Amino acid sequence: MANFTIADIKALREQLGTGMVDTKKALEEADGDLEKAVEILRLKGAKGNAKRADRSTSEGLVAAKEHNGAVTIIELNTETDFVAKNERFIALAGKVLDAAAAAGADSAEAALAAPSGEAGQTVAELISDEAAIIGEKVELRRVRTLSGDKFEIYLHKTSKDLPPQVGVVLAYTGDDAETARSLAQHISFANPTYLSRDEVPEAEVDKEREIVTEISRNEGKPEAALPKIVEGRVNAFFKQVALLDQDYAKDNKLSVAKVAADAGLTLTGFARFKVGA
């Protein structure tokens, strides 16, 4: 007779995020010993990590924290939403974020090499061990650290049952925190790539100009009018990719630059992560 109950299976599954069948088998093998069952699942999962290497990780969460005058934001991914909302996965994300922030990591590679604070492990080793227990591929996809004077962190849930799926960090100077939050929400919605048009690489602008020139010619636009038409379309491109050029989401008669200036804000940098994007 088994020395465990359905409640034990449920508790262990909720703790680890493991599948029903694997959890039950581990408890059977451990004769109901919960600690031994955890070790069995860990060993089994470690062997499965390599098999899961090519799996897609389109679920997960975004998290951010301020630390020593900077803000670090991470995107941690897994395979299913079941694991994404599991307490163990969320706790892992917290440990990864703490380690990345402490190291001032500005890339996933730097964060993975950072000490995790768990028995001398690196973050990469911590993720590997936890993935073995969870039973899914876990991937640290992106990490950014922004320095600045002040920050607004906006984390958005696309589903009430899941952790935040979109995260924005906005660095700025000024005192209008309410407008800064509104601008962070704008970034979440509008998804700019660059802060200003000056940051857009020249090669990218040249390519866009080449494309819109060809489109305009194919539309039969007069050759003499092409320069003005092309520049108008290039400006429209800047309004898509450059934050300060964008129309403000709450009032499209105003640019983001105008809204920031009227509020006495200078925007100095931002990061936006969306799970799976």
C-alpha positions in Angstrom: 0.0 0.0 0.0 1.4 3.4 -1.0 2.7 5.6 1.9 1.3 8.8 0.4 -2.0 10.4 -0.5 -3.5 12.3 -3.3 -2.9 15.4 -1.2 0.8 14.6 -1.2 0.9 14.3 -4.9 -1.0 17.6 -5.3 1.3 19.4 -2.8 4.5 18.1 -4.4 3.2 18.9 -7.9 2.3 22.5 -6.9 5.7 22.9 -5.2 7.8 21.7 -8.1 5.5 22.2 -11.1 6.0 18.6 -12.2 3.6 16.4 -14.1 1.1 14.2 -12.4 2.5 10.9 -13.6 6.1 11.8 -12.9 5.2 13.0 -9.4 3.2 9.9 -8.6 6.0 7.6 -9.8 8.6 9.5 -7.8 6.6 9.2 -4.6 6.1 5.5 -5.3 9.8 5.0 -5.7 10.5 7.1 -2.6 7.9 5.1 -0.6 6.2 8.4 0.3 9.3 10.2 1.4 8.8 13.7 0.0 12.5 14.8 0.2 13.6 11.6 -1.5 10.9 12.2 -4.2 12.3 15.6 -4.8 15.8 14.2 -5.4 14.4 11.5 -7.7 12.6 14.2 -9.8 15.7 16.3 -9.8 17.9 13.5 -11.2 15.3 12.5 -13.7 14.9 16.1 -14.8 18.6 16.6 -15.2 18.8 13.7 -17.7 15.9 15.3 -19.5 17.4 18.8 -19.8 19.4 17.8 -22.9 16.4 16.3 -24.5 14.4 19.5 -24.0 17.2 21.7 -25.5 15.4 22.2 -28.8 11.9 22.9 -27.3 10.2 26.2 -27.7 9.9 28.5 -24.6 7.1 30.9 -25.5 5.7 31.3 -22.0 7.2 32.9 -18.9 7.4 36.3 -17.2 9.1 39.6 -17.1 10.4 41.1 -13.8 12.4 44.2 -12.8 13.9 45.7 -9.7 15.9 48.8 -8.7 19.3 48.2 -7.2 22.1 50.7 -6.4 20.9 53.5 -8.7 20.0 51.2 -11.6 17.2 49.0 -12.7 17.5 45.5 -14.0 14.8 43.8 -16.1 14.7 40.2 -17.1 12.7 37.9 -19.3 12.6 34.3 -18.1 10.9 31.8 -20.3 9.5 28.3 -20.1 7.4 26.0 -22.2 3.9 26.2 -20.7 1.7 28.7 -18.9 1.1 26.1 -16.2 4.8 26.4 -15.2 4.9 30.1 -15.8 2.4 30.7 -13.0 3.9 28.1 -10.7 5.3 29.4 -7.5 8.6 27.6 -8.0 9.2 29.2 -11.4 8.2 32.6 -10.0 10.6 32.1 -7.1 13.4 31.1 -9.6 12.8 34.3 -11.5 13.2 36.3 -8.3 16.6 34.6 -7.6 17.7 35.2 -11.2 16.7 38.9 -11.0 18.4 39.4 -7.7 21.6 37.9 -9.1 21.5 39.8 -12.3 20.9 43.1 -10.5 23.7 42.5 -8.0 26.0 41.8 -10.9 24.8 44.8 -12.9 24.3 42.5 -15.9 23.3 44.1 -19.1 22.9 40.9 -21.2 21.6 37.3 -20.7 25.2 36.0 -21.1 26.5 38.3 -18.3 23.6 37.3 -16.0 24.1 33.6 -16.6 27.7 33.8 -15.6 26.9 35.7 -12.4 26.9 34.0 -9.0 23.4 33.0 -8.0 24.0 33.0 -4.2 23.0 29.4 -4.1 25.9 27.3 -2.8 28.4 28.8 -5.2 26.3 28.2 -8.3 26.2 30.4 -11.3 22.8 31.6 -12.5 23.1 29.2 -15.4 23.6 26.3 -13.1 20.7 27.4 -10.9 18.4 27.5 -13.9 19.6 24.1 -15.1 18.9 22.5 -11.6 15.5 24.1 -11.3 14.6 23.1 -14.9 15.4 19.6 -13.9 12.9 19.7 -11.1 10.3 21.6 -13.0 10.5 19.3 -15.9 10.5 21.9 -18.7 13.1 23.9 -20.5 13.8 27.2 -18.8 15.6 29.9 -20.6 16.9 33.4 -19.6 16.2 35.2 -22.8 17.0 38.8 -22.2 18.5 41.0 -19.5 19.0 44.8 -19.4 20.3 47.1 -16.7 19.6 50.9 -17.0 21.3 53.5 -15.0 19.7 56.9 -14.5 18.4 59.5 -12.1 14.9 58.3 -11.6 13.0 55.3 -12.9 9.4 54.1 -13.6 8.8 50.4 -13.7 5.6 49.2 -15.4 4.7 45.5 -15.4 1.6 44.5 -17.3 -0.4 41.3 -17.0 -2.0 40.2 -20.2 -4.0 37.6 -18.2 -5.0 37.8 -14.6 -3.9 34.2 -14.0 -0.4 34.7 -15.3 2.6 36.8 -14.0 3.5 40.0 -15.9 4.1 39.3 -19.6 5.2 42.9 -20.6 7.7 45.0 -18.7 8.9 48.5 -19.2 11.7 50.4 -17.4 11.8 54.1 -18.2 14.8 56.2 -17.0 14.2 60.0 -16.6 15.0 63.2 -14.8 12.3 65.4 -13.4 9.7 65.3 -10.7 6.4 64.3 -12.5 6.2 60.7 -11.6 2.6 60.4 -12.8 3.5 61.5 -16.3 6.5 59.2 -16.2 4.2 56.3 -15.4 1.9 57.2 -18.2 4.8 57.3 -20.6 6.0 53.9 -19.4 2.5 52.6 -20.2 2.7 54.3 -23.6 6.0 52.3 -24.3 4.3 49.1 -23.3 1.6 49.8 -25.9 3.5 51.5 -28.7 6.7 49.3 -28.6 9.3 51.8 -29.8 12.8 50.5 -30.7 14.9 53.6 -30.0 14.7 56.6 -27.7 15.2 59.3 -30.4 15.7 59.4 -34.1 19.3 60.2 -33.6 19.8 56.7 -32.2 18.4 54.9 -35.3 21.4 53.5 -37.2 22.2 55.3 -40.4 22.1 52.1 -42.4 18.6 51.4 -41.2 17.4 54.8 -42.2 19.1 54.5 -45.6 17.4 51.2 -46.2 14.0 52.6 -45.3 14.6 55.6 -47.6 15.5 53.2 -50.4 12.3 51.1 -49.8 9.9 54.1 -49.7 11.6 55.6 -52.8 10.9 52.4 -54.7 7.3 52.3 -53.4 6.7 55.9 -54.4 8.0 55.4 -57.9 5.9 52.2 -58.3 2.9 54.3 -57.3 3.6 56.6 -60.2 4.5 59.6 -58.1 6.1 62.5 -60.1 9.9 62.4 -60.0 10.1 66.0 -59.0 7.9 65.4 -56.0 9.8 62.3 -54.8 12.2 64.0 -52.4 9.3 65.6 -50.4 7.2 62.4 -50.5 10.1 60.2 -49.4 11.1 62.5 -46.5 7.5 62.4 -45.3 7.5 58.6 -45.3 10.9 58.5 -43.6 9.5 60.8 -40.9 6.5 58.4 -40.6 9.1 55.6 -40.1 10.7 57.6 -37.3 7.3 58.0 -35.6 7.1 54.2 -35.5 10.5 53.4 -34.1 11.6 56.4 -32.1 9.9 57.0 -28.8 10.2 60.8 -28.7 8.8 61.1 -32.2 5.8 58.9 -31.5 2.2 60.2 -31.1 1.3 60.0 -27.4 -1.1 57.0 -26.9 -3.5 59.1 -24.7 -3.6 62.1 -27.0 -2.4 61.6 -30.6 -2.3 65.3 -31.2 0.8 65.4 -29.0 4.2 63.8 -29.4 5.9 62.0 -26.6 8.6 64.6 -26.7 6.0 67.3 -26.2 4.3 65.5 -23.3 7.6 64.9 -21.6 8.8 68.5 -22.0 5.5 69.9 -20.7 5.9 67.8 -17.6 9.5 68.9 -17.1 10.8 65.4 -17.8 13.9 64.4 -19.8 13.7 60.8 -20.9 17.2 59.2 -20.8 16.6 55.6 -21.7 14.1 52.7 -21.7 13.8 49.0 -22.0 10.7 47.0 -23.0 10.4 43.2 -22.9 7.4 41.1 -23.9 7.4 37.4 -23.2 8.0 35.5 -26.4 8.4 38.5 -28.6 
